[in-house]
Amino acid sequence: MTHLQLHPGTGYSEFIAGLQLGEDGRTEFREGILLELARTMREEEPGELAQLPHVLILDEVNRTDLSVMLGEAFSAIEADKRGISMTLPATDKDGDNLALVVPDELYIIGTMNEIDHSVESLDFALRRRFLWFDSSFDADGLRSIWQYEWERVRRGSRVTKQRSNSNTSLAISNRSMPELLPRLIWATHTKSATHSSRSWRS
C-alpha cells in the first residue's frame, strides 16, 4: 500500500514526471510517484505475493487540482486502458520518451473532506471514473465520548485548552450548562480522534 498526502503544491511533476536537477547539475526528467510505483509493480518477481493487488491512497484529493496532477493517468486509470502503454512528453537520459502503464492490479482510493473544500472542485469527467462512498461520523461513538466528557465534568474535572501564548487552565466544573456547552463541543471535538481510534477502529 502506498499513501500520498495531497496538498496545493502536489502537481503533475510530483505524480507523473517532472524536471529536476541531476547529479551533474543539469535538469532531467524524473519519474513521479505513479510512474515509479507502476515500474516497481512490473519488476516484482513472479510468485504468490506478486499477484496481490496494490493500493494507492490519495488523501484529500480536493486539496489540489486533481485533473492537472493526473495528466495522462486521467485516461490510463480506466478499466479498458489498464496495461496499455501511453507515451509521455517527458524523456529519459537517453532521450527516449517515458511511458505510463497502469497495472490491472493497482487500485486507487481517494479521500476527501467536503467541509474543507466542496466536491464541486472536481470536474464531472473525473468524478464518474470513481465509485463514491459516504463515510459519515459514528453517532453512537460521538455520543459515548460526550457522555465520557460530561461525567468528567460532573466529577469536578477540569478541561484545559492550551494556547500558544499562555498555559491558562479553565475550570468548568461549576459552570451552568448553557455556558459549559460550547467548551464541551471543543473538548469532545479535539479528543474524539484519539478516543475513537482506540475504541471504534480496533
Contact map, one row per residue, 1 for C-alpha under 8 A:
1110000000000000000000000000000000000000000000000000011110000000000000000000000000000000000000000000000000000000000000000000000000000000000000000000000000000000000000000000000000000000000000000000000000
1111000000000000000000000000000000000000000000000000011110000000000000000000000000000000000000000000000000000000000000000000000000000000000000000000000000000000000000000000000000000000000000000000000000
1111100000000000000000000000000000000000000000000000000111100000000000000000000000000000000000000000000000000000000000000000000000000000000000000000000000000000000000000000000000000000000000000000000000
0111110000000000000000000000000000000000000000000000000111100000000000000000000000000000000000000000000000000000000000000000000000000000000000000000000000000000000000000000000000000000000000000000000000
0011111000000000000000000000000000000000000000000000000001110000000000000000000000000000000000000000000000000000000000000000000000000000000000000000000000000000000000000000000000000000000000000000000000
0001111111000000000000000000000000000000000000000000000001111011000000000000000000000000000000000000000000000000000000000000000000000000000000000000000000000000000000000000000000000000000000000000000000
0000111111000000000000000000000000000000000000000000000000010011000000000000000000000000000000000000000000000000000000000000000000000000000000000000000000000000000000000000000000000000000000000000000000
0000011111100000000000000000000000000000000000000000000000000011100000000000000000000000000000000000000000000000000000000000000000000000000000000000000000000000000000000000000000000000000000000000000000
0000011111100000000000000000000000000000000000000000000000000001000000000000000000000000000000000000000000000000000000000000000000000000000000000000000000000000000000000000000000000000000000000000000000
0000011111110110000000000000000000000000000000000000000000000001000010000000000000000000000000000000000000000000000000000000000000000000000000000000000000000000000000000000000000000000000000000000000000
0000000111111110000000000000000000000000000000000000000000000001110111000000000000000000000000000000000000000000000000000000000000000000000000000000000000000000000000000000000000000000000000000000000000
0000000001111111110000000000000100000000000000000000000000000000000111100000000000000000000000000000000000000000000000000000000000000000000000000000000000000000000000000000000000000000000000000000000000
0000000000111111111000000000000100000000000000000000000000000000000010000000000000000000000000000000000000000000000000000000000000000000000000000000000000000000000000000000000000000000000000000000000000
0000000001111111110000000000001110000000000000000000000000000000000010000000000000000000000000000000000000000000000000000000000000000000000000000000000000000000000000000000000000000000000000000000000000
0000000001111111100000000000001111100000000000000000000000000000000011000000000000000000000000000000000000000000000000000000000000000000000000000000000000000000000000000000000000000000000000000000000000
0000000000011111110000000000001111100000000000000000000000000000000011100000000000000000000000000000000000000000000000000000000000000000000000000000000000000000000000000000000000000000000000000000000000
0000000000011111111000000000111100100000000000000000000000000000000000000000000000000000010000000000000000000000000000000000000000000000000000000000000000000000000000000000000000000000000000000000000000
0000000000011101111100000001111100000000000000000000000000000000000000000000000000000000010000000000000000000000000000000000000000000000000000000000000000000000000000000000000000000000000000000000000000
0000000000001000111110000011110000000000000000000000000000000000000000000000000000000000000000000000000000000000000000000000000000000000000000000000000000000000000000000000000000000000000000000000000000
0000000000000000011111000011110000000000000000000000000000000000000000000000000000000000000000000000000000000000000000000000000000000000000000000000000000000000000000000000000000000000000000000000000000
0000000000000000001111111111000000000000000000000000000000000000000000000000000000000000000000000000000000000000000000000000000000000000000000000000000000000000000000000000000000000000000000000000000000
0000000000000000000111111111000000000000000000000000000000000000000000000000000000000000000000000000000000000000000000000000000000000000000000000000000000000000000000000000000000000000000000000000000000
0000000000000000000011111100000000000000000000000000000000000000000000000000000000000000000000000000000000000000000000000000000000000000000000000000000000000000000000000000000000000000000000000000000000
0000000000000000000011111100000000000000000000000000000000000000000000000000000000000000000000000000000000000000000000000000000000000000000000000000000000000000000000000000000000000000000000000000000000
0000000000000000000011111110000000000000000000000000000000000000000000000000000000000000000000000000000000000000000000000000000000000000000000000000000000000000000000000000000000000000000000000000000000
0000000000000000000011111111000000000000000000000000000000000000000000000000000000000000000000000000000000000000000000000000000000000000000000000000000000000000000000000000000000000000000000000000000000
0000000000000000001111001111100000000000000000000000000000000000000000000000000000000000000000000000000000000000000000000000000000000000000000000000000000000000000000000000000000000000000000000000000000
0000000000000000011111000111110000000000000000000000000000000000000000000000000000000000000110000000000000000000000000000000000000000000000000000000000000000000000000000000000000000000000000000000000000
0000000000000000111100000011111000000000000000000000000000000000000000000000000000000000011110000000000000000000000000000000000000000000000000000000000000000000000000000000000000000000000000000000000000
0000000000000000111100000001111100000000000000000000000000000000000000000000000000000000000100000000000000000000000000000000000000000000000000000000000000000000000000000000000000000000000000000000000000
0000000000000111110000000000111111110000000000000000000000000000000000000000000000000000000000000000000000000000000000000000000000000000000000000000000000000000000000000000000000000000000000000000000000
0000000000011111110000000000011111110000000000000000000000000000000000000000000000000000000000000000000000000000000000000000000000000000000000000000000000000000000000000000000000000000000000000000000000
0000000000000111000000000000001111111000000000000000000000000000000000000000000000000000000000000000000000000000000000000000000000000000000000000000000000000000000000000000000000000000000000000000000000
0000000000000011000000000000001111111100000000000000000000000000000000000000000000000000000000000000000000000000000000000000000000000000000000000000000000000000000000000000000000000000000000000000000000
0000000000000011100000000000001111111110000000000000000000000000000000000000000000000000000000000001100000000000000000000000000000000000000000000000000000000000000000000000000000000000000000000000000000
0000000000000000000000000000001111111111000000000000000000000000000000000000000000000000000000000000000000000000000000000000000000000000000000000000000000000000000000000000000000000000000000000000000000
0000000000000000000000000000000011111111100000000000000000000000000000000000000000000000000000000000000000000000000000000000000000000000000000000000000000000000000000000000000000000000000000000000000000
0000000000000000000000000000000001111111110000000000000000000000000000000000000000000000000000000001111000000000000000000000000000000000000000000000000000000000000000000000000000000000000000000000000000
0000000000000000000000000000000000111111111000000000000000000000000000000000000000000000000000000000000000000000000000000000000000000000000000000000000000000000000000000000000000000000000000000000000000
0000000000000000000000000000000000011111111100000000000000000000000000000000000000000000000000000000000000000000000000000000000000000000000000000000000000000000000000000000000000000000000000000000000000
0000000000000000000000000000000000001111111100000100000000000000000000000000000000000000000000000000001000000000000000000000000000000000000000000000000000000000000000000000000000000000000000000000000000
0000000000000000000000000000000000000111111100000000000000000000000000000000000000000000000000000000001000000000000000000000000000000000000000000000000000000000000000000000000000000000000000000000000000
0000000000000000000000000000000000000011111110000000000000000000000000000000000000000000000000000000000000000000000000000000000000000000000000000000000000000000000000000000000000000000000000000000000000
0000000000000000000000000000000000000001111111000100000000000000000000000000000000000000000000000000000000000000000000000000000000000000000000000000000000000000000000000000000000000000000000000000000000
0000000000000000000000000000000000000000001111100100000000000000000000000000000000000000000000000000000000000000000000000000000000000000000000000000000000000000000000000000000000000000000000000000000000
0000000000000000000000000000000000000000000111111110000000000000000000000000000000000000000000000000000000000000000000000000000000000000000000000000000000000000000000000000000000000000000000000000000000
0000000000000000000000000000000000000000000011111110000000000000000000000000000000000000000000000000000000000000000000000000000000000000000000000000000000000000000000000000000000000000000000000000000000
0000000000000000000000000000000000000000000001111111000000000000000000000000000000000000000000000000000000000000000000000000000000000000000000000000000000000000000000000000000000000000000000000000000000
0000000000000000000000000000000000000000000001111111000000000000000000000000000000000000000000000000000000000000000000000000000000000000000000000000000000000000000000000000000000000000000000000000000000
0000000000000000000000000000000000000000100111111111000000000000000000000000000000000000000000000000000000000000000000000000000000000000000000000000000000000000000000000000000000000000000000000000000000
0000000000000000000000000000000000000000000001111111100000000000000000000000000000000000000000000000000010000000000000000000000000000000000000000000000000000000000000000000000000000000000000000000000000
0000000000000000000000000000000000000000000000011111110000000000000000000000000000000000000000000000000010000000000000000000000000000000000000000000000000000000000000000000000000000000000000000000000000
0000000000000000000000000000000000000000000000000011111000000000000000000000000000000000000000000000000011100000000000000000000000000000000000000000000000000000000000000000000000000000000000000000000000
1100000000000000000000000000000000000000000000000001111100000000000000000000000000000000000000000000000011100000000000000000000000000000000000000000000000000000000000000000000000000000000000000000000000
1100000000000000000000000000000000000000000000000000111110000000000000000000000000000000000000000000000001111000000000000000000000000000000000000000000000000000000000000000000000000000000000000000000000
1111000000000000000000000000000000000000000000000000011111000000000000000000000000000000000000000000000001111000000000000000000000000000000000000000000000000000000000000000000000000000000000000000000000
1111000000000000000000000000000000000000000000000000001111100000000000000000000000000000000000000000000000011110000000000000000000000000000000000000000000000000000000000000000000000000000000000000000000
0011110000000000000000000000000000000000000000000000000111111000000000000000000000000000000000000000000000011110000000000000000000000000000000000000000000000000000000000000000000000000000000000000000000
0011110000000000000000000000000000000000000000000000000011111000000000000000000000000000000000000000000000000111000000000000000000000000000000000000000000000000000000000000000000000000000000000000000000
0000111000000000000000000000000000000000000000000000000001111110000000000000000000000000000000000000000000000111100000000000000000000000000000000000000000000000000000000000000000000000000000000000000000
0000010000000000000000000000000000000000000000000000000001111111010000000000000000000000000000000000000000000111000000000000000000000000000000000000000000000000000000000000000000000000000000000000000000
0000000000000000000000000000000000000000000000000000000000011111110000000000000000000000000000000000000000000001100011101100000000000000000000000000000000000000000000000000000000000000000000000000000000
0000011100000000000000000000000000000000000000000000000000011111100000000000000000000000000000000000000000000000000010000000000000000000000000000000000000000000000000000000000000000000000000000000000000
0000011111100000000000000000000000000000000000000000000000001111110010000000000000000000000000000000000000000000000000000000000000000000000000000000000000000000000000000000000000000000000000000000000000
0000000100100000000000000000000000000000000000000000000000000111111110000000000000000000000000000000000000000000000000000100000000000000000000000000000000000000000000000000000000000000000000000000000000
0000000000100000000000000000000000000000000000000000000000001101111111000000000000000000000000000000000000000000000000000100000000000000000000000000000000000000000000000000000000000000000000000000000000
0000000000000000000000000000000000000000000000000000000000000000111111100100000000000000000000000000000000000000000000000110010000000000000000000000000000000000000000000000000000000000000000000000000000
0000000000110000000000000000000000000000000000000000000000000000111111100000000000000000000000000000000000000000000000000000000000000000000000000000000000000000000000000000000000000000000000000000000000
0000000001111111000000000000000000000000000000000000000000000001111111100000000000000000000000000000000000000000000000000000000000000000000000000000000000000000000000000000000000000000000000000000000000
0000000000110011000000000000000000000000000000000000000000000000011111111100000000000000000000000000000000000000000000000000000000000000000000000000000000000000000000000000000000000000000000000000000000
0000000000010001000000000000000000000000000000000000000000000000001111111100000000000000000000000000000000000000000000000000000000000000000000000000000000000000000000000000000000000000000000000000000000
0000000000000000000000000000000000000000000000000000000000000000000001111111000000000101000000000001000000000000000000000000000000000000000000000000000000000000000000000000000000000000000000000000000000
0000000000000000000000000000000000000000000000000000000000000000000001111111100000000000000000000001010000000000000000000000000000000000000000000000000000000000000000000000000000000000000000000000000000
0000000000000000000000000000000000000000000000000000000000000000001001111111110000000000000000000000000000000000000000000000010000000000000000000000000000000000000000000000000000000000000000000000000000
0000000000000000000000000000000000000000000000000000000000000000000000011111110010000000000000000000000000000000000000000000000000000000000000000000000000000000000000000000000000000000000000000000000000
0000000000000000000000000000000000000000000000000000000000000000000000011111110011010100000000000001110000000000000000000000000000000000000000000000000000000000000000000000000000000000000000000000000000
0000000000000000000000000000000000000000000000000000000000000000000000001111111011000000000000000000010000000000000000000000000000000000000000000000000000000000000000000000000000000000000000000000000000
0000000000000000000000000000000000000000000000000000000000000000000000000111111111000000000000000000000000000000000000000000000010000000000000000000000000000000000000000000000000000000000000000000000000
0000000000000000000000000000000000000000000000000000000000000000000000000000111111000000000000000000000100000000000000000000000000000000000000000000000000000000000000000000000000000000000000000000000000
0000000000000000000000000000000000000000000000000000000000000000000000000000011111000000000000000000000000000000000000000000000000000000000000000000000000000000000000000000000000000000000000000000000000
0000000000000000000000000000000000000000000000000000000000000000000000000011111111110000000000000000000000000000000000000000000000000000000000000000000000000000000000000000000000000000000000000000000000
0000000000000000000000000000000000000000000000000000000000000000000000000001111111110000000000000000111100000000000000000000000000000000000000000000000000000000000000000000000000000000000000000000000000
0000000000000000000000000000000000000000000000000000000000000000000000000000000011111000000000000000111100000000000000000000000000000000000000000000000000000000000000000000000000000000000000000000000000
0000000000000000000000000000000000000000000000000000000000000000000000000001000011111100000000000000110000000000000000000000000000000000000000000000000000000000000000000000000000000000000000000000000000
0000000000000000000000000000000000000000000000000000000000000000000000000000000000111110000000000011110000000000000000000000000000000000000000000000000000000000000000000000000000000000000000000000000000
0000000000000000000000000000000000000000000000000000000000000000000000010001000000011111000000000011100000000000000000000000000000000000000000000000000000000000000000000000000000000000000000000000000000
0000000000000000000000000000000000000000000000000000000000000000000000000000000000001111100000001111000000000000000000000000000000000000000000000000000000000000000000000000000000000000000000000000000000
0000000000000000000000000000000000000000000000000000000000000000000000010000000000000111111000001111000000000000000000000000000000000000000000000000000000000000000000000000000000000000000000000000000000
0000000000000000000000000000000000000000000000000000000000000000000000000000000000000011111000001100000000000000000000000000000000000000000000000000000000000000000000000000000000000000000000000000000000
0000000000000000110000000000100000000000000000000000000000000000000000000000000000000001111100001100000000000000000000000000000000000000000000000000000000000000000000000000000000000000000000000000000000
0000000000000000000000000000100000000000000000000000000000000000000000000000000000000001111111111100000000000000000000000000000000000000000000000000000000000000000000000000000000000000000000000000000000
0000000000000000000000000001110000000000000000000000000000000000000000000000000000000000011111111100000000000000000000000000000000000000000000000000000000000000000000000000000000000000000000000000000000
0000000000000000000000000001100000000000000000000000000000000000000000000000000000000000001111110000000000000000000000000000000000000000000000000000000000000000000000000000000000000000000000000000000000
0000000000000000000000000000000000000000000000000000000000000000000000000000000000000000001111110000000000000000000000000000000000000000000000000000000000000000000000000000000000000000000000000000000000
0000000000000000000000000000000000000000000000000000000000000000000000000000000000000000001111111000000000000000000000000000000000000000000000000000000000000000000000000000000000000000000000000000000000
0000000000000000000000000000000000000000000000000000000000000000000000000000000000000000001111111100000000000000000000000000000000000000000000000000000000000000000000000000000000000000000000000000000000
0000000000000000000000000000000000000000000000000000000000000000000000000000000000000011111100111110000000000000000000000000000000000000000000000000000000000000000000000000000000000000000000000000000000
0000000000000000000000000000000000000000000000000000000000000000000000000000000000000011111100011111000000000000000000000000000000000000000000000000000000000000000000000000000000000000000000000000000000
0000000000000000000000000000000000000000000000000000000000000000000000000000000000001111000000001111100000000000000000000000000000000000000000000000000000000000000000000000000000000000000000000000000000
0000000000000000000000000000000000100100000000000000000000000000000000011001000000001111000000000111110000000000000000000000000000000000000000000000000000000000000000000000000000000000000000000000000000
0000000000000000000000000000000000100100000000000000000000000000000000000001000001111100000000000011111000000000000000000000000000000000000000000000000000000000000000000000000000000000000000000000000000
0000000000000000000000000000000000000100000000000000000000000000000000001001100001111000000000000001111101000000000000000000000000000000000000000000000000000000000000000000000000000000000000000000000000
0000000000000000000000000000000000000100110000000000000000000000000000000000000001100000000000000000111111000000000000000000000000000000000000000000000000000000000000000000000000000000000000000000000000
0000000000000000000000000000000000000000000000000000000000000000000000000000001001100000000000000000011111000000000000000000000000000000000000000000000000000000000000000000000000000000000000000000000000
0000000000000000000000000000000000000000000000000011110000000000000000000000000000000000000000000000001111100000000000000000000000000000000000000000000000000000000000000000000000000000000000000000000000
0000000000000000000000000000000000000000000000000000111100000000000000000000000000000000000000000000011111110000000000000000000000000000000000000000000000000000000000000000000000000000000000000000000000
0000000000000000000000000000000000000000000000000000111100000000000000000000000000000000000000000000000011111000000000000000000000000000000000000000000000000000000000000000000000000000000000000000000000
0000000000000000000000000000000000000000000000000000001111000000000000000000000000000000000000000000000001111100000000000000000000000000000000000000000000000000000000000000000000000000000000000000000000
0000000000000000000000000000000000000000000000000000001111000000000000000000000000000000000000000000000000111110000000000000000000000000000000000000000000000000000000000000000000000000000000000000000000
0000000000000000000000000000000000000000000000000000000011111000000000000000000000000000000000000000000000011111000000000000000000000000000000000000000000000000000000000000000000000000000000000000000000
0000000000000000000000000000000000000000000000000000000011111000000000000000000000000000000000000000000000001111100000000000000000000000000000000000000000000000000000000000000000000000000000000000000000
0000000000000000000000000000000000000000000000000000000000111100000000000000000000000000000000000000000000000111110000000000000000000000000000000000000000000000000000000000000000000000000000000000000000
0000000000000000000000000000000000000000000000000000000000010100000000000000000000000000000000000000000000000011111110000000000000000000000000000000000000000000000000000000000000000000000000000000000000
0000000000000000000000000000000000000000000000000000000000000000000000000000000000000000000000000000000000000001111111100000000000000000000000000000000000000000000000000000000000000000000000000000000000
0000000000000000000000000000000000000000000000000000000000000000000000000000000000000000000000000000000000000000111111000000000000000000000000000000000000000000000000000000000000000000000000000000000000
0000000000000000000000000000000000000000000000000000000000000000000000000000000000000000000000000000000000000000111111000000000000000000000000000000000000000000000000000000000000000000000000000000000000
0000000000000000000000000000000000000000000000000000000000000110000000000000000000000000000000000000000000000000111111101000000000000000000000000000000000000000000000000000000000000000000000000000000000
0000000000000000000000000000000000000000000000000000000000000100000000000000000000000000000000000000000000000000011111111000000000000000000000000000000000000000000000000000000000000000000000000000000000
0000000000000000000000000000000000000000000000000000000000000100000000000000000000000000000000000000000000000000010011111100000000000000000000000000000000000000000000000000000000000000000000000000000000
0000000000000000000000000000000000000000000000000000000000000000000000000000000000000000000000000000000000000000000001111110000000000000000000000000000000000000000000000000000000000000000000000000000000
0000000000000000000000000000000000000000000000000000000000000100000000000000000000000000000000000000000000000000000011111110000000000000000000000000000000000000000000000000000000000000000000000000000000
0000000000000000000000000000000000000000000000000000000000000100111000000000000000000000000000000000000000000000000000111111011000000000000000000000000000000000000000000000000000000000000000000000000000
0000000000000000000000000000000000000000000000000000000000000000001000000000000000000000000000000000000000000000000000011111111000000000000000000000000000000000000000000000000000000000000000000000000000
0000000000000000000000000000000000000000000000000000000000000000000000000000000000000000000000000000000000000000000000000111111100000000000000000000000000000000000000000000000000000000000000000000000000
0000000000000000000000000000000000000000000000000000000000000000000000000000000000000000000000000000000000000000000000000011111110000000000000000000000000000000000000000000000000000000000000000000000000
0000000000000000000000000000000000000000000000000000000000000000001000000100000000000000000000000000000000000000000000000111111111000000000000000000000000000000000000000000000000000000000000000000000000
0000000000000000000000000000000000000000000000000000000000000000000000000000000000000000000000000000000000000000000000000111111111000000000000000000000000000000000000000000000000000000000000000000000000
0000000000000000000000000000000000000000000000000000000000000000000000000000000000000000000000000000000000000000000000000001111111100000000000000000000000000000000000000000000000000000000000000000000000
0000000000000000000000000000000000000000000000000000000000000000000000000000010000000000000000000000000000000000000000000000111111100000000000000000000000000000000000000000000000000000000000000000000000
0000000000000000000000000000000000000000000000000000000000000000000000000000000000000000000000000000000000000000000000000000011111110000000000000000000000000000000000000000000000000000000000000000000000
0000000000000000000000000000000000000000000000000000000000000000000000000000000000000000000000000000000000000000000000000000000111111000000000000000000000000000000000000000000000000000000000000000000000
0000000000000000000000000000000000000000000000000000000000000000000000000000000000000000000000000000000000000000000000000000000001111100000000000000000000000000000000000000000000000000000000000000000000
0000000000000000000000000000000000000000000000000000000000000000000000000000000000000000000000000000000000000000000000000000000000111110000000000000000000000000000000000000000000000000000000000000000000
0000000000000000000000000000000000000000000000000000000000000000000000000000000000000000000000000000000000000000000000000000000000011111000000000000000000000000000000000000000000000000000000000000000000
0000000000000000000000000000000000000000000000000000000000000000000000000000000000000000000000000000000000000000000000000000000000001111100000000000000000000000000000000000000000000000000000000000000000
0000000000000000000000000000000000000000000000000000000000000000000000000000000000000000000000000000000000000000000000000000000000000111110000000000000000000000000000000000000000000000000000000000000000
0000000000000000000000000000000000000000000000000000000000000000000000000000000000000000000000000000000000000000000000000000000000000011111001000000000000000000000000000000000000000000000000000000000000
0000000000000000000000000000000000000000000000000000000000000000000000000000000000000000000000000000000000000000000000000000000000000001111111000000000000000000000000000000000000000000000000000000000000
0000000000000000000000000000000000000000000000000000000000000000000000000000000000000000000000000000000000000000000000000000000000000000111111100000000000000000000000000000000000000000000000000000000000
0000000000000000000000000000000000000000000000000000000000000000000000000000000000000000000000000000000000000000000000000000000000000000011111110000000000000000000000000000000000000000000000000000000000
0000000000000000000000000000000000000000000000000000000000000000000000000000000000000000000000000000000000000000000000000000000000000000011111111000000000000000000000000000000000000000000000000001000100
0000000000000000000000000000000000000000000000000000000000000000000000000000000000000000000000000000000000000000000000000000000000000000111111111100000000000000000000000000000000000000000000010000000000
0000000000000000000000000000000000000000000000000000000000000000000000000000000000000000000000000000000000000000000000000000000000000000001111111110000000000000000000000000000000000000000000000000000000
0000000000000000000000000000000000000000000000000000000000000000000000000000000000000000000000000000000000000000000000000000000000000000000111111111000000000000000000000000000000000000000000000000000000
0000000000000000000000000000000000000000000000000000000000000000000000000000000000000000000000000000000000000000000000000000000000000000000011111111100000000000000000000000000000000000000100010010000000
0000000000000000000000000000000000000000000000000000000000000000000000000000000000000000000000000000000000000000000000000000000000000000000001111111110000000000000000000000000000000001000100000000000000
0000000000000000000000000000000000000000000000000000000000000000000000000000000000000000000000000000000000000000000000000000000000000000000000111111111000000000000000000000000000000000000000000000000000
0000000000000000000000000000000000000000000000000000000000000000000000000000000000000000000000000000000000000000000000000000000000000000000000011111111100000000000000000000000000000000000000000000000000
0000000000000000000000000000000000000000000000000000000000000000000000000000000000000000000000000000000000000000000000000000000000000000000000001111111110000000000000000000000000000001001100000000000000
0000000000000000000000000000000000000000000000000000000000000000000000000000000000000000000000000000000000000000000000000000000000000000000000000111111111000000000000000000000000000001000000000000000000
0000000000000000000000000000000000000000000000000000000000000000000000000000000000000000000000000000000000000000000000000000000000000000000000000011111111100000000000000000000000000000000000000000000000
0000000000000000000000000000000000000000000000000000000000000000000000000000000000000000000000000000000000000000000000000000000000000000000000000001111111111100000000000000000000000000000000000000000000
0000000000000000000000000000000000000000000000000000000000000000000000000000000000000000000000000000000000000000000000000000000000000000000000000000111111111110000000000001100000000000000000000000000000
0000000000000000000000000000000000000000000000000000000000000000000000000000000000000000000000000000000000000000000000000000000000000000000000000000011111111000000000000000100000000000000000000000000000
0000000000000000000000000000000000000000000000000000000000000000000000000000000000000000000000000000000000000000000000000000000000000000000000000000001111111000000000000000100000000000000000000000000000
0000000000000000000000000000000000000000000000000000000000000000000000000000000000000000000000000000000000000000000000000000000000000000000000000000000111111100000000000000110000000000000000000000000000
0000000000000000000000000000000000000000000000000000000000000000000000000000000000000000000000000000000000000000000000000000000000000000000000000000000111111110000000000011100000000000000000000000000000
0000000000000000000000000000000000000000000000000000000000000000000000000000000000000000000000000000000000000000000000000000000000000000000000000000000110011111000000001111100000000000000000000000000000
0000000000000000000000000000000000000000000000000000000000000000000000000000000000000000000000000000000000000000000000000000000000000000000000000000000010001111100000001111000000000000001000000000000000
0000000000000000000000000000000000000000000000000000000000000000000000000000000000000000000000000000000000000000000000000000000000000000000000000000000000000111110000011110000000000000000000000000000000
0000000000000000000000000000000000000000000000000000000000000000000000000000000000000000000000000000000000000000000000000000000000000000000000000000000000000011111000011100000000000000000000000000000000
0000000000000000000000000000000000000000000000000000000000000000000000000000000000000000000000000000000000000000000000000000000000000000000000000000000000000001111101111000000000000000000000000000000000
0000000000000000000000000000000000000000000000000000000000000000000000000000000000000000000000000000000000000000000000000000000000000000000000000000000000000000111111110000000000000000000000000000000000
0000000000000000000000000000000000000000000000000000000000000000000000000000000000000000000000000000000000000000000000000000000000000000000000000000000000000000011111100000000000000000000000000000000000
0000000000000000000000000000000000000000000000000000000000000000000000000000000000000000000000000000000000000000000000000000000000000000000000000000000000000000001111100000000000000000000000000000000000
0000000000000000000000000000000000000000000000000000000000000000000000000000000000000000000000000000000000000000000000000000000000000000000000000000000000000000011111110000000000000000000000000000000000
0000000000000000000000000000000000000000000000000000000000000000000000000000000000000000000000000000000000000000000000000000000000000000000000000000000000000000011111111000000000000000000000000000000000
0000000000000000000000000000000000000000000000000000000000000000000000000000000000000000000000000000000000000000000000000000000000000000000000000000000000000001111001111100000000000000000000000000000000
0000000000000000000000000000000000000000000000000000000000000000000000000000000000000000000000000000000000000000000000000000000000000000000000000000000000000111110000111110000000000000000000000000000000
0000000000000000000000000000000000000000000000000000000000000000000000000000000000000000000000000000000000000000000000000000000000000000000000000000000000000111100000011111000000000000000000000000000000
0000000000000000000000000000000000000000000000000000000000000000000000000000000000000000000000000000000000000000000000000000000000000000000000000000000000001111000000001111110000000000000000000000000000
0000000000000000000000000000000000000000000000000000000000000000000000000000000000000000000000000000000000000000000000000000000000000000000000000000000010001110000000000111111000010000000000000000000000
0000000000000000000000000000000000000000000000000000000000000000000000000000000000000000000000000000000000000000000000000000000000000000000000000000000011111100000000000011111000000000000000000000000000
0000000000000000000000000000000000000000000000000000000000000000000000000000000000000000000000000000000000000000000000000000000000000000000000000000000000010000000000000011111100000000000000000000000000
0000000000000000000000000000000000000000000000000000000000000000000000000000000000000000000000000000000000000000000000000000000000000000000000000000000000000000000000000001111110110000000000000000000000
0000000000000000000000000000000000000000000000000000000000000000000000000000000000000000000000000000000000000000000000000000000000000000000000000000000000000000000000000000011111110000000000000000000000
0000000000000000000000000000000000000000000000000000000000000000000000000000000000000000000000000000000000000000000000000000000000000000000000000000000000000000000000000000001111111000000000000000000000
0000000000000000000000000000000000000000000000000000000000000000000000000000000000000000000000000000000000000000000000000000000000000000000000000000000000000000000000000000000111111100000000000000000000
0000000000000000000000000000000000000000000000000000000000000000000000000000000000000000000000000000000000000000000000000000000000000000000000000000000000000000000000000000001111111110000000000000000000
0000000000000000000000000000000000000000000000000000000000000000000000000000000000000000000000000000000000000000000000000000000000000000000000000000000000000000000000000001001111111111000000000000000000
0000000000000000000000000000000000000000000000000000000000000000000000000000000000000000000000000000000000000000000000000000000000000000000000000000000000000000000000000000000011111111100000000000000000
0000000000000000000000000000000000000000000000000000000000000000000000000000000000000000000000000000000000000000000000000000000000000000000000000000000000000000000000000000000001111111110000000000000000
0000000000000000000000000000000000000000000000000000000000000000000000000000000000000000000000000000000000000000000000000000000000000000000000000000000000000000000000000000000000111111111000000000000000
0000000000000000000000000000000000000000000000000000000000000000000000000000000000000000000000000000000000000000000000000000000000000000000000000100110000000000000000000000000000011111111100000000000000
0000000000000000000000000000000000000000000000000000000000000000000000000000000000000000000000000000000000000000000000000000000000000000000000000000000000000000000000000000000000001111111110000000000000
0000000000000000000000000000000000000000000000000000000000000000000000000000000000000000000000000000000000000000000000000000000000000000000000000000000000000000000000000000000000000111111111000000000000
0000000000000000000000000000000000000000000000000000000000000000000000000000000000000000000000000000000000000000000000000000000000000000000000000000100000000010000000000000000000000011111111100000000000
0000000000000000000000000000000000000000000000000000000000000000000000000000000000000000000000000000000000000000000000000000000000000000000000001100100000000000000000000000000000000001111111110000000000
0000000000000000000000000000000000000000000000000000000000000000000000000000000000000000000000000000000000000000000000000000000000000000000000000000000000000000000000000000000000000000111111111000000000
0000000000000000000000000000000000000000000000000000000000000000000000000000000000000000000000000000000000000000000000000000000000000000000000000000000000000000000000000000000000000000011111111000000000
0000000000000000000000000000000000000000000000000000000000000000000000000000000000000000000000000000000000000000000000000000000000000000000000000000000000000000000000000000000000000000001111111110000000
0000000000000000000000000000000000000000000000000000000000000000000000000000000000000000000000000000000000000000000000000000000000000000000001001000000000000000000000000000000000000000000111111111000000
0000000000000000000000000000000000000000000000000000000000000000000000000000000000000000000000000000000000000000000000000000000000000000000000000000000000000000000000000000000000000000000011111111100000
0000000000000000000000000000000000000000000000000000000000000000000000000000000000000000000000000000000000000000000000000000000000000000000000000000000000000000000000000000000000000000000000111111110000
0000000000000000000000000000000000000000000000000000000000000000000000000000000000000000000000000000000000000000000000000000000000000000000000001000000000000000000000000000000000000000000000111111111000
0000000000000000000000000000000000000000000000000000000000000000000000000000000000000000000000000000000000000000000000000000000000000000000010000000000000000000000000000000000000000000000000011111111110
0000000000000000000000000000000000000000000000000000000000000000000000000000000000000000000000000000000000000000000000000000000000000000000000000000000000000000000000000000000000000000000000001111111111
0000000000000000000000000000000000000000000000000000000000000000000000000000000000000000000000000000000000000000000000000000000000000000000000000000000000000000000000000000000000000000000000000111111111
0000000000000000000000000000000000000000000000000000000000000000000000000000000000000000000000000000000000000000000000000000000000000000000000000000000000000000000000000000000000000000000000000011111111
0000000000000000000000000000000000000000000000000000000000000000000000000000000000000000000000000000000000000000000000000000000000000000000010000000000000000000000000000000000000000000000000000001111111
0000000000000000000000000000000000000000000000000000000000000000000000000000000000000000000000000000000000000000000000000000000000000000000000000000000000000000000000000000000000000000000000000001111111
0000000000000000000000000000000000000000000000000000000000000000000000000000000000000000000000000000000000000000000000000000000000000000000000000000000000000000000000000000000000000000000000000000111111
